[in-house]
Amino acid sequence: MDKVDHPFDPVVDARCHTLILGSFPSVKSRENAFYYGHPQNRFWRMLAAVFGEDVPADIPQKTALLLRHGIALWDVIASCGIEGSSDASVRDAVPVDIARVMQAAPIRRVICNGALAAKMYRRYLQPLTGIEALAAPSTSPANAAWSLERLTDAWRALLTEQEEHT
């Protein structure tokens, strides 16, 4: 198992109030040089549905969708040993320098995409941010028990609650 470093920067600007954290980029995401790059991952379809927008087709459109709604995006793991894209195979994980995002934006809400992201955030990053994370169901194709509609409803509840408090 090779050690893999996270290949891209967080998406964040000074207007972001919500931080969505995944675990670590999949092989397809690393190949495509951006988050949730596997065509079967439902993240971009879910997010577009939550906000009533078209599904973004490229990195500039994806970035614009996030920033338009005050959402920063990153992962909790900076480097790890991993086999393929399997969260279950992650070993020797090193957390990201969360201060990079926290100093760039007034983050008030953290939402973790899936169980590993939530577990790692709570263990390594929450003590640094002081913000309790909300765990959202994974948008990964491995989470086949959740339909796109069900994912969208669950994420909408978390993202809408944030908007009501801003």
C-alpha positions, 0 to 999 in steps of 0.5 A: 500500500503506497502513501498518497498525498492529497492532490488539490487545494480546498475550495474556499473564499471569505464568504464561506460559512459552511465547510463540507469535508469528505474523507480522501479523493477517490482514484477518479477524483485524483485523475480528474484533479477535483472533488467527487470526480467519479461519475457515479458519485452523487455529490454534484447531482445532490448539491445541484438538486438541493439548490435548484440548479443545473448539475455543474459540468466542469471544475469552474462550474462546480467551484462557482456552485459551491462559492455562490452558496457559501460552501467551502469544500475539502477533505479531512485526510492530507495523506494516507495509505489507501488501496484504490478508493476504499475508505475501509482500506485507509491506514496511517491517515494524517489530517489536513491543516484545517487552519487553512480553511478556518483562517480564510473564512468565517466557518460556522457549520461543518458537514462531513460526507460519510462515516470516515470523514465524520470519525476523522474530523471528530478525532483530529480536527474538531478539537482545533475548530471547536465546531461540532460536525454534522454527519451526512450520508455518503454520496459515494456509489458504495452507499447504494442503500441511499437513493439520490432522492433520499440523499438530497433530502438528508443533505437539504435538511443540513444545508437549509438549517445552516442558511436559516442561522446565517 
